[in-house]
């Protein structure tokens, strides 16, 4: 982490060094399109000035439990040949990739949920209890996330299955 100093109403860092990549989540945040974070928080993460510690919640746990079930459903119902991060990188893929499946890109990065290589489709799975956010369309924040992954892969197809849960499902 950088040492932060406030001088003349602005922030100065003693050294920036190597910054973090602009992931899909940070990308939407920098554009001001993330209701759960703001551009300053993204800047703090990218410059390694400060980062909120990850706290697993019942919502993140639900996503981890439901994702494999959605993959199985897509394979069975749509006959999709899906590759997950585990299929490509093996167990404990996060520690092997440091959460970045796009090592060749110096600026952008992130982790897709699955790939359908037969028709070059990025699959991003969402779970939510906030159906109101989806009533008109996929939230722009999520569209940008999937679009960045597609761009980085050089693909132009995205599939975004969403599982709508009720509070009792958690």
Secondary structure by P-SEA (a helix, b strand, c coil): ccbbbbcccbbbbccccccccccaaaaaaaacccccccaaaaaaaaaccccccccccaaaaaaaaaaaaaaaaaaacccccccccccccccccccccccccccccccbbbbbcccccccbbbbbbbbccccccccccccaaaaaaaaaaaaaacccbbbbbbbbbccccc
